[in-house]
Amino acid sequence: MATTAGAQSGLGKLDTSQPTGMTPEQIIAEMGKKESQFVKARDNYTFRQSVVMQSINDDNGKPDGEYRQVTDIGFDKDGKRNETVVFAPQNTLERVILDAYDLEDVAKRIPLVLTTEDLPNYDVKYVGKQKVDELDTYVFDASPTNADFKHRYFEGRVWVDQKDLEIVMINGKNVPDDIKHGHFSIPFTTYYEQVDTVNWFPTYTRADGTVHFAASKDGPANDIHMRNTVKYTDYRRYRSSARIIYNGQDITNESKPEKQQSEPPKQ
């Protein structure tokens, strides 16, 4: 079974002392390099993405509308990335309208990566060291340096494995909210698992929060409780000429992707 970054209930006490052996700046730089490798590696994997978005009736705590879609992310016969929808029941959401803006959050921003190329867009501050279940991690707070409605970014807390220097958990939201057009992000937590001997890939996201719609000529102010989950399962490496280099050694043949668990980490 792949190693799992645990739920937030599994967090240990935060140690605010400085890291030993490396400065926070060196850790961030090395993390960026590892995350750049992660992006290239994930592009050589197929996987299944399952999205559920629900509006919640706060009177009884139950969903009163739901959007659900299961998509296989793979490759066509020419080796190009493609997406195949395998399950998409009727959308029963009535109190909110989903658009490309919302689905882009799922595809691009919830599975956060902080590559060397991405880091100039963020102010990343060292917070301390902390246990995430059995993992020893460094903790950072990340905030965008120049976000706008066309260039939205993650804002929140990031946990980085001390050994592999890869992200194993994040908690925050995407900013800024576009109140005028009714586009909002609710707080979410994404967990990552080690799917081979090197790479930590996102496997589960849970978001829960209230979307505040301001009063307009079309109606009064309205608060809608949303609960969303995204699962990334069945990671399998696609045959390619790409190699996996770790600590100067070619370990491509040592990576044996396994079927990932379909259930979320224990809460």
Residue frames as qw, qx, qy, qz and C-alpha x, y, z in Angstrom:
[[0.000, 0.889, 0.458, 0.000, 0.00, 0.00, 0.00],
 [0.369, 0.595, -0.037, 0.713, 1.26, 3.45, -0.86],
 [0.327, -0.259, -0.470, 0.778, 2.36, 5.74, 1.93],
 [0.053, -0.770, -0.526, -0.357, -0.41, 8.19, 2.76],
 [0.091, 0.235, -0.267, 0.930, -0.26, 11.76, 4.01],
 [0.156, -0.427, -0.854, 0.254, -2.76, 11.64, 6.86],
 [0.124, -0.810, -0.456, -0.348, -5.78, 13.72, 7.67],
 [0.056, 0.672, -0.246, 0.696, -5.37, 16.93, 9.60],
 [0.760, -0.578, 0.049, -0.293, -6.51, 15.15, 12.74],
 [0.947, -0.078, -0.062, 0.305, -3.20, 13.25, 12.44],
 [0.334, 0.758, -0.227, 0.513, -1.06, 16.35, 12.74],
 [0.683, -0.305, -0.423, 0.512, 1.50, 16.44, 15.52],
 [0.267, -0.864, -0.148, 0.400, 2.62, 19.45, 17.51],
 [0.515, 0.805, -0.013, 0.294, 4.18, 22.20, 15.42],
 [0.692, -0.433, 0.038, 0.576, 7.90, 22.70, 16.14],
 [0.280, 0.957, 0.079, -0.016, 8.85, 26.24, 15.11],
 [0.513, -0.617, 0.412, 0.431, 12.62, 25.65, 15.36],
 [0.382, 0.707, -0.426, -0.415, 14.78, 26.11, 12.28],
 [0.980, 0.188, -0.062, -0.026, 15.66, 23.07, 10.14],
 [0.512, -0.640, 0.506, 0.268, 19.10, 21.51, 10.49],
 [0.628, -0.019, 0.647, 0.432, 21.45, 20.84, 7.61],
 [0.250, 0.444, 0.530, 0.678, 19.59, 23.10, 5.18],
 [0.088, 0.190, 0.215, -0.954, 18.20, 26.61, 5.32],
 [0.483, 0.532, 0.570, -0.399, 14.50, 27.20, 4.59],
 [0.389, 0.719, -0.248, -0.520, 15.52, 28.85, 1.32],
 [0.063, 0.384, -0.885, -0.257, 17.51, 25.77, 0.28],
 [0.343, 0.220, 0.889, -0.211, 14.59, 23.50, 1.16],
 [0.487, 0.664, 0.262, -0.503, 12.21, 25.62, -0.95],
 [0.297, 0.649, -0.535, -0.453, 14.62, 25.56, -3.89],
 [0.055, -0.189, 0.976, 0.098, 15.06, 21.77, -3.69],
 [0.431, 0.404, 0.713, -0.376, 11.31, 21.29, -3.32],
 [0.457, 0.684, -0.068, -0.564, 10.81, 23.35, -6.50],
 [0.190, 0.467, -0.797, -0.332, 13.18, 21.07, -8.39],
 [0.190, 0.070, 0.971, -0.124, 11.41, 17.94, -7.11],
 [0.452, 0.551, 0.486, -0.505, 8.02, 19.41, -8.01],
 [0.388, 0.623, -0.402, -0.548, 9.26, 20.14, -11.54],
 [0.076, 0.227, -0.959, -0.155, 10.23, 16.48, -11.80],
 [0.335, 0.288, 0.800, -0.406, 6.80, 15.55, -10.43],
 [0.506, 0.587, 0.065, -0.629, 5.00, 17.45, -13.20],
 [0.379, 0.487, -0.682, -0.391, 6.97, 15.64, -15.90],
 [0.044, -0.087, 0.989, -0.111, 6.49, 12.27, -14.20],
 [0.427, 0.371, 0.637, -0.524, 2.70, 12.65, -13.75],
 [0.501, 0.558, -0.233, -0.619, 2.40, 13.48, -17.45],
 [0.342, 0.314, -0.856, -0.227, 3.53, 9.88, -18.09],
 [0.133, 0.107, 0.918, -0.358, 0.79, 8.34, -15.92],
 [0.392, -0.372, -0.569, -0.621, -2.79, 7.42, -16.61],
 [0.023, -0.124, -0.757, 0.641, -5.32, 7.79, -13.80],
 [0.171, -0.615, -0.702, -0.315, -9.00, 8.13, -12.97],
 [0.013, 0.082, -0.276, 0.957, -10.44, 11.41, -11.67],
 [0.242, -0.569, -0.777, -0.113, -13.72, 11.30, -9.75],
 [0.007, 0.166, -0.157, 0.974, -15.40, 14.61, -8.93],
 [0.251, -0.632, -0.733, -0.035, -18.40, 15.14, -6.64],
 [0.028, 0.159, -0.164, 0.973, -19.79, 18.62, -5.89],
 [0.267, -0.558, -0.785, -0.021, -22.76, 18.90, -3.54],
 [0.206, -0.485, 0.094, -0.845, -24.91, 21.71, -2.19],
 [0.311, -0.168, -0.856, 0.378, -25.87, 21.00, 1.41],
 [0.419, -0.672, -0.339, -0.508, -29.19, 21.69, 3.13],
 [0.163, 0.349, -0.623, 0.681, -28.08, 23.04, 6.50],
 [0.661, -0.320, 0.120, -0.668, -31.47, 22.23, 8.06],
 [0.968, -0.144, 0.116, -0.170, -30.76, 18.50, 7.84],
 [0.368, -0.648, 0.618, 0.250, -27.08, 18.37, 6.79],
 [0.705, 0.183, 0.661, 0.181, -27.89, 16.38, 3.64],
 [0.167, -0.133, 0.513, 0.831, -27.14, 17.13, -0.02],
 [0.468, 0.604, 0.464, -0.448, -29.96, 18.77, -1.98],
 [0.634, 0.750, -0.101, -0.161, -28.12, 18.82, -5.30],
 [0.684, -0.414, 0.511, 0.313, -25.12, 17.07, -6.83],
 [0.578, 0.710, -0.353, -0.194, -22.73, 17.19, -9.78],
 [0.747, -0.348, 0.556, 0.108, -20.77, 13.98, -10.35],
 [0.698, 0.652, -0.259, -0.144, -18.31, 13.02, -13.08],
 [0.767, -0.364, 0.473, 0.237, -15.75, 10.24, -13.46],
 [0.537, 0.798, -0.235, -0.139, -13.06, 10.78, -16.09],
 [0.893, -0.129, 0.220, 0.370, -10.20, 8.59, -17.25],
 [0.088, 0.914, -0.314, -0.241, -7.09, 10.65, -17.96],
 [0.848, -0.064, 0.463, 0.249, -5.00, 8.76, -20.48],
 [0.101, -0.501, 0.537, 0.671, -3.44, 8.80, -23.93],
 [0.777, 0.483, 0.044, -0.401, -4.73, 8.31, -27.45],
 [0.948, 0.168, 0.191, 0.190, -3.18, 5.97, -30.01],
 [0.527, 0.703, -0.135, 0.458, -0.66, 8.68, -30.92],
 [0.619, -0.147, -0.442, 0.632, 0.48, 9.07, -27.32],
 [0.025, -0.413, 0.031, -0.910, -1.24, 12.40, -26.79],
 [0.065, 0.136, 0.717, -0.681, -3.02, 13.23, -23.52],
 [0.368, -0.316, -0.509, -0.711, -6.80, 12.76, -23.63],
 [0.288, -0.026, 0.653, -0.700, -9.77, 12.60, -21.26],
 [0.382, -0.197, -0.782, -0.451, -12.66, 10.15, -21.48],
 [0.489, -0.229, 0.349, -0.766, -15.80, 10.65, -19.41],
 [0.283, 0.000, -0.956, -0.078, -16.91, 7.23, -18.14],
 [0.236, -0.568, -0.772, 0.160, -19.71, 8.25, -15.78],
 [0.013, 0.033, -0.059, 0.998, -21.72, 11.46, -15.68],
 [0.017, -0.584, -0.808, 0.078, -25.25, 11.27, -14.24],
 [0.036, 0.794, 0.350, 0.496, -27.60, 14.21, -14.55],
 [0.242, 0.154, -0.364, 0.886, -26.46, 17.33, -12.73],
 [0.321, -0.684, -0.648, -0.098, -29.03, 18.05, -9.97],
 [0.311, -0.293, -0.258, 0.866, -27.45, 21.23, -8.60],
 [0.081, 0.779, 0.543, 0.303, -30.09, 23.96, -8.63],
 [0.298, -0.917, -0.159, 0.214, -28.82, 26.61, -6.24],
 [0.269, -0.688, 0.427, 0.521, -25.42, 27.02, -7.93],
 [0.776, 0.624, 0.007, -0.090, -24.31, 26.99, -11.56],
 [0.691, -0.375, 0.425, 0.448, -21.02, 25.32, -12.46],
 [0.554, 0.819, -0.091, -0.115, -18.95, 26.66, -15.34],
 [0.797, 0.420, -0.269, 0.342, -15.48, 26.25, -16.85],
 [0.047, -0.736, 0.409, -0.537, -14.07, 28.42, -14.07],
 [0.746, -0.441, 0.361, -0.344, -15.06, 25.85, -11.41],
 [0.988, 0.122, 0.074, 0.056, -13.86, 22.84, -13.38],
 [0.520, 0.676, -0.338, 0.398, -10.52, 24.54, -14.06],
 [0.384, -0.678, 0.468, -0.417, -9.98, 24.77, -10.31],
 [0.931, -0.163, 0.296, -0.141, -10.40, 20.99, -10.10],
 [0.893, 0.399, 0.004, 0.210, -8.07, 20.24, -13.00],
 [0.530, 0.611, -0.213, 0.548, -5.29, 22.77, -12.42],
 [0.076, -0.679, 0.335, -0.648, -5.31, 24.30, -8.94],
 [0.816, -0.470, 0.122, -0.314, -6.50, 21.70, -6.44],
 [0.950, -0.063, 0.010, 0.304, -3.63, 19.29, -7.26],
 [0.031, -0.977, 0.200, 0.060, -1.10, 21.99, -6.34],
 [0.852, 0.044, -0.001, 0.521, 2.51, 21.83, -7.44],
 [0.139, -0.962, 0.112, 0.205, 5.15, 24.43, -6.64],
 [0.857, 0.280, 0.106, 0.419, 7.74, 23.98, -9.34],
 [0.492, -0.271, 0.075, 0.824, 10.88, 26.04, -9.80],
 [0.102, 0.339, 0.446, 0.822, 8.97, 27.92, -12.48],
 [0.347, -0.719, -0.532, -0.282, 5.98, 28.53, -10.15],
 [0.566, -0.455, -0.405, 0.555, 7.90, 29.72, -7.09],
 [0.216, 0.061, 0.025, 0.974, 8.48, 33.33, -8.31],
 [0.326, -0.481, -0.434, -0.689, 4.69, 33.74, -8.19],
 [0.692, -0.586, -0.416, -0.067, 4.60, 32.97, -4.45],
 [0.097, -0.671, 0.512, -0.527, 5.83, 34.30, -1.15],
 [0.856, -0.171, -0.487, -0.013, 6.77, 31.10, 0.72],
 [0.188, -0.696, 0.466, -0.513, 7.56, 31.39, 4.42],
 [0.499, 0.058, -0.837, 0.217, 8.95, 28.69, 6.67],
 [0.602, -0.576, -0.064, -0.550, 6.66, 27.88, 9.62],
 [0.489, -0.525, 0.640, -0.277, 8.28, 24.88, 11.31],
 [0.267, 0.186, -0.935, -0.137, 8.42, 21.09, 11.47],
 [0.666, -0.070, 0.320, -0.670, 5.46, 18.81, 12.08],
 [0.243, -0.014, 0.968, 0.066, 4.42, 15.16, 12.04],
 [0.655, 0.157, -0.191, -0.715, 1.74, 14.19, 9.54],
 [0.981, -0.096, -0.089, -0.144, 0.82, 10.76, 10.85],
 [0.862, -0.321, 0.177, 0.351, 4.22, 9.00, 10.63],
 [0.608, 0.561, 0.109, 0.550, 5.78, 11.46, 8.20],
 [0.398, -0.575, -0.092, 0.709, 8.28, 14.11, 9.27],
 [0.395, 0.713, 0.402, 0.417, 7.51, 17.28, 7.34],
 [0.223, -0.138, -0.068, 0.963, 8.56, 20.87, 6.91],
 [0.124, 0.759, 0.628, -0.123, 5.69, 23.34, 7.03],
 [0.224, -0.022, 0.209, 0.952, 5.40, 26.44, 4.86],
 [0.285, 0.719, 0.466, -0.430, 2.81, 29.15, 4.29],
 [0.349, 0.104, 0.548, 0.753, 2.39, 30.13, 0.65],
 [0.245, 0.771, 0.389, -0.440, 0.64, 33.22, -0.66],
 [0.606, 0.540, 0.362, 0.459, 0.58, 34.57, -4.23],
 [0.355, -0.336, 0.000, 0.873, 2.55, 37.71, -5.00],
 [0.206, 0.279, -0.223, -0.911, 0.30, 38.97, -7.78],
 [0.210, 0.325, 0.921, 0.057, -3.03, 37.15, -8.14],
 [0.355, 0.226, -0.043, -0.906, -5.95, 38.41, -10.22],
 [0.771, 0.228, 0.345, -0.485, -9.10, 36.97, -11.78],
 [0.773, 0.537, -0.290, -0.172, -7.19, 35.72, -14.83],
 [0.528, 0.398, -0.678, 0.320, -4.22, 34.40, -12.83],
 [0.708, -0.575, 0.080, -0.402, -5.49, 32.69, -9.70],
 [0.416, 0.405, -0.755, 0.305, -3.24, 30.91, -7.25],
 [0.706, -0.410, -0.569, 0.099, -3.30, 28.78, -4.12],
 [0.072, -0.632, 0.378, -0.673, -3.07, 30.47, -0.72],
 [0.851, -0.443, -0.050, -0.277, -2.55, 28.41, 2.40],
 [0.492, -0.628, 0.601, -0.048, -0.33, 25.90, 4.20],
 [0.780, 0.435, -0.436, -0.109, 1.97, 23.34, 2.59],
 [0.739, -0.500, 0.450, -0.028, 3.53, 20.25, 4.19],
 [0.583, 0.639, -0.497, -0.075, 6.74, 18.93, 2.57],
 [0.971, -0.203, -0.078, 0.097, 8.24, 15.53, 3.34],
 [0.319, -0.854, 0.380, 0.160, 11.62, 16.03, 5.01],
 [0.664, -0.212, 0.641, 0.321, 13.22, 13.10, 3.18],
 [0.541, 0.411, 0.612, 0.406, 11.85, 13.38, -0.34],
 [0.075, -0.382, 0.017, 0.921, 11.27, 17.17, -0.26],
 [0.138, -0.277, -0.679, -0.666, 7.96, 16.76, -2.07],
 [0.443, -0.201, 0.155, -0.860, 4.54, 18.10, -1.11],
 [0.169, -0.125, -0.975, 0.066, 2.47, 15.57, 0.87],
 [0.076, -0.693, -0.703, 0.140, -0.46, 17.74, 1.98],
 [0.090, 0.210, 0.062, 0.972, -1.89, 21.22, 1.43],
 [0.094, -0.669, -0.703, 0.222, -4.69, 23.16, 3.10],
 [0.075, -0.348, 0.012, 0.935, -6.05, 26.47, 1.83],
 [0.493, 0.685, 0.494, -0.208, -8.06, 27.93, -1.04],
 [0.497, 0.296, 0.399, 0.712, -7.67, 29.46, -4.47],
 [0.053, -0.789, -0.252, 0.558, -7.64, 33.26, -4.66],
 [0.219, 0.060, 0.392, -0.892, -8.97, 35.76, -5.48],
 [0.288, 0.503, 0.804, -0.133, -12.74, 35.22, -5.48],
 [0.002, 0.147, 0.416, 0.897, -14.58, 36.91, -8.32],
 [0.170, 0.385, 0.685, -0.595, -17.61, 38.18, -6.41],
 [0.353, 0.406, -0.132, -0.832, -19.02, 40.13, -9.34],
 [0.568, 0.229, -0.621, -0.489, -19.38, 37.03, -11.50],
 [0.859, -0.275, 0.139, -0.409, -20.22, 34.63, -8.66],
 [0.808, 0.295, -0.482, 0.169, -16.98, 32.66, -8.83],
 [0.470, -0.724, 0.383, -0.328, -15.77, 31.45, -5.44],
 [0.599, 0.235, -0.746, 0.171, -13.35, 28.93, -3.99],
 [0.733, -0.613, 0.022, -0.292, -14.06, 27.15, -0.72],
 [0.245, -0.677, 0.687, -0.100, -11.30, 25.90, 1.62],
 [0.953, 0.157, -0.216, -0.145, -9.90, 22.49, 0.69],
 [0.481, -0.598, 0.639, 0.057, -7.32, 19.95, 1.78],
 [0.812, 0.443, -0.343, -0.163, -5.45, 17.80, -0.71],
 [0.721, -0.467, 0.511, 0.031, -3.59, 14.65, 0.31],
 [0.511, 0.632, -0.551, -0.193, -0.78, 13.03, -1.66],
 [0.919, -0.233, 0.318, -0.014, 0.48, 9.44, -1.79],
 [0.105, -0.600, 0.710, 0.353, 3.79, 7.97, -2.92],
 [0.867, 0.324, 0.088, -0.367, 2.74, 6.00, -5.99],
 [0.867, 0.352, -0.279, 0.218, 6.21, 4.66, -6.83],
 [0.758, -0.259, -0.241, 0.548, 9.66, 4.83, -5.29],
 [0.350, 0.063, 0.012, 0.935, 9.95, 8.55, -6.00],
 [0.111, -0.316, -0.278, -0.900, 6.80, 10.48, -6.79],
 [0.087, 0.390, 0.699, -0.593, 4.09, 11.83, -4.50],
 [0.094, -0.288, -0.576, -0.759, 0.88, 12.35, -6.50],
 [0.423, -0.080, 0.289, -0.855, -2.42, 13.90, -5.33],
 [0.163, -0.139, -0.968, -0.130, -4.99, 11.21, -4.48],
 [0.218, -0.654, -0.724, 0.025, -7.78, 12.89, -2.52],
 [0.048, 0.209, -0.092, 0.972, -9.20, 16.37, -2.02],
 [0.195, -0.648, -0.728, 0.107, -11.96, 17.40, 0.34],
 [0.050, 0.228, 0.000, 0.972, -13.49, 20.89, 0.29],
 [0.262, -0.645, -0.714, 0.068, -16.18, 22.16, 2.65],
 [0.178, -0.224, -0.183, 0.941, -17.36, 25.72, 3.07],
 [0.231, 0.749, 0.553, -0.283, -20.02, 28.35, 2.49],
 [0.323, 0.266, 0.393, 0.819, -20.28, 30.41, -0.67],
 [0.007, 0.628, 0.412, -0.660, -21.59, 33.94, -0.02],
 [0.267, 0.470, 0.548, 0.639, -23.62, 35.43, -2.88],
 [0.031, -0.229, -0.226, 0.946, -24.25, 39.16, -2.51],
 [0.371, 0.653, 0.554, -0.358, -27.68, 40.68, -3.09],
 [0.166, -0.071, 0.529, 0.829, -28.38, 41.78, -6.65],
 [0.458, 0.154, -0.105, -0.869, -31.24, 42.96, -8.83],
 [0.596, 0.035, -0.713, -0.368, -32.03, 39.30, -9.45],
 [0.764, -0.415, -0.489, -0.070, -32.42, 38.33, -5.82],
 [0.477, -0.840, 0.183, -0.180, -31.40, 38.71, -2.16],
 [0.038, 0.631, -0.761, 0.146, -28.09, 37.72, -0.61],
 [0.960, -0.069, -0.114, -0.246, -27.69, 33.98, -0.29],
 [0.205, -0.600, 0.769, -0.082, -25.30, 31.63, 1.52],
 [0.927, 0.158, -0.222, -0.259, -24.86, 28.14, 0.08],
 [0.580, -0.530, 0.619, -0.009, -23.02, 25.38, 1.90],
 [0.752, 0.498, -0.390, -0.185, -20.90, 23.33, -0.55],
 [0.674, -0.445, 0.589, 0.025, -19.10, 20.03, 0.01],
 [0.698, 0.611, -0.320, -0.192, -16.80, 18.74, -2.73],
 [0.714, -0.404, 0.546, 0.169, -14.50, 15.75, -3.12],
 [0.619, 0.651, -0.393, -0.194, -12.02, 14.80, -5.83],
 [0.807, -0.328, 0.484, 0.088, -10.34, 11.40, -5.98],
 [0.455, 0.673, -0.539, -0.221, -7.39, 10.48, -8.20],
 [0.796, -0.243, 0.542, -0.121, -7.05, 6.70, -8.41],
 [0.894, 0.277, 0.330, 0.124, -5.54, 3.88, -10.50],
 [0.076, 0.867, -0.412, -0.270, -2.27, 5.64, -11.28],
 [0.892, 0.049, 0.382, 0.236, -0.40, 3.60, -13.88],
 [0.175, -0.634, 0.416, 0.628, 2.72, 4.56, -15.76],
 [0.745, 0.626, 0.091, -0.211, 2.21, 4.78, -19.52],
 [0.821, -0.005, 0.300, 0.487, 4.89, 3.22, -21.68],
 [0.273, 0.961, -0.048, 0.012, 7.24, 5.91, -22.87],
 [0.729, 0.387, -0.270, 0.496, 10.85, 6.70, -23.42],
 [0.221, -0.824, 0.222, -0.473, 10.94, 8.82, -20.26],
 [0.664, 0.025, -0.636, 0.391, 13.32, 7.77, -17.52],
 [0.525, -0.826, -0.098, -0.181, 13.14, 8.33, -13.78],
 [0.557, 0.384, -0.450, 0.583, 16.43, 9.57, -12.34],
 [0.598, -0.773, -0.091, -0.189, 16.79, 9.59, -8.55],
 [0.553, -0.733, 0.353, 0.181, 20.01, 10.61, -6.78],
 [0.091, 0.673, -0.632, -0.373, 21.85, 10.21, -10.05],
 [0.264, -0.082, 0.956, 0.104, 20.60, 6.65, -10.67],
 [0.493, 0.022, -0.492, -0.717, 18.17, 5.41, -13.32],
 [0.260, 0.034, 0.874, -0.410, 15.40, 3.65, -11.36],
 [0.524, 0.130, -0.307, -0.784, 12.83, 3.56, -14.17],
 [0.622, -0.007, -0.746, -0.238, 12.44, -0.21, -14.01],
 [0.211, -0.065, -0.804, 0.551, 12.20, -0.19, -10.23],
 [0.371, 0.081, 0.223, -0.898, 8.98, 1.84, -10.28],
 [0.127, -0.234, -0.938, -0.221, 6.00, -0.48, -10.17],
 [0.368, -0.163, 0.058, -0.913, 2.81, 1.54, -10.02],
 [0.038, -0.241, -0.954, 0.176, 0.08, -0.16, -8.07],
 [0.235, -0.630, -0.556, -0.488, -3.63, 0.36, -8.04],
 [0.038, 0.251, -0.420, 0.871, -4.25, 3.14, -5.55],
 [0.002, -0.386, -0.826, 0.411, -6.80, 2.98, -2.79],
 [0.054, -0.520, -0.536, -0.663, -10.20, 4.31, -3.78],
 [0.432, -0.785, -0.442, 0.034, -11.16, 5.40, -0.29],
 [0.077, 0.862, -0.197, 0.460, -9.96, 8.67, 1.29],
 [0.344, 0.246, -0.697, 0.579, -7.47, 8.76, 4.17],
 [0.422, -0.545, -0.706, 0.166, -9.04, 8.08, 7.53],
 [0.090, -0.721, -0.040, -0.686, -10.54, 11.21, 9.05]]
